[in-house]
């Protein structure tokens, strides 16, 4: 269970954060510079993928906490 929680934490904060911060920062920093529309759209798409990854990992973490609580309840019964 510890490995699963660590993997979910890494996915949620590290990979998801990188997918959100890097393209979004480049969009903000180069806002005034001219860029191709498809480059801008690709960066926005990658940012959205990062947000989706963070939300999926967060819900997976909540499910694992719920499963742990259910296991404790079944042990008590």
N, C-alpha and C positions, 0 to 999 in steps of 0.2 A: 504494500500500500504506500510505503514511503517513496518508492521509486515512481509510482504513478503520480503522486502529488508533486514531486520534483519536476517531472516531465511537463505536467500541466503548467506549473509555475514558469518554467523556462519558455514554453510556447506562448503563454499569456503575456509575460512582461518583456522578454528579450526579443523574440522574433516579431511578435505583434507590435511592440514598441518601435523596433527598427523599421518595420514596414509602414508605420504611421509617421514617425518623426523625419526620416530621411527624405522621402518625396515631398512631404508637406513643407519642410524647411526650405527645400530648394524652390518650391513654388512661391513661398513667401519672400525669400531673399531675391529671387529673380523676377519679382512681380513687375517691376518697371522695365525689365529687359525684354526685348522682342524674342519670342520663341514660336516654334511651330505648334499649331493646335493639337496635332496628334501626340506630341511630346507632353504637352500639358495634360491631355486626356489620359495618357498612360500613367503619369505620375498620380493623378487623381484616382485612377482605377486601383493602383497599388496601395494607395492610402486607404481606400475603402476595403481592400482585402485585409489589410492590417486590422482595421476596426472589426471586421467580421471575425477574424481569428481571435482577437481579444475577447469578443463577446461569447464565442463558442467555448473557448477555454474557461472563461468565467462560469458559464453554465455547467460545464463538466466538473469543475471544482465543487460547485454547489451540489451536484448529483452525488459526488463521492462523499461529501459530508453527510448527506441524507442517507446514503447506504450505510455509512458507519453508525449513524444513529439507529437505523433499523436493526442492524446487527446487535447493537447493545440492548435494544428492546427485546429481541427474540431470546437473547441470553438470559435476560431477567425473567422471562416467562418460563 
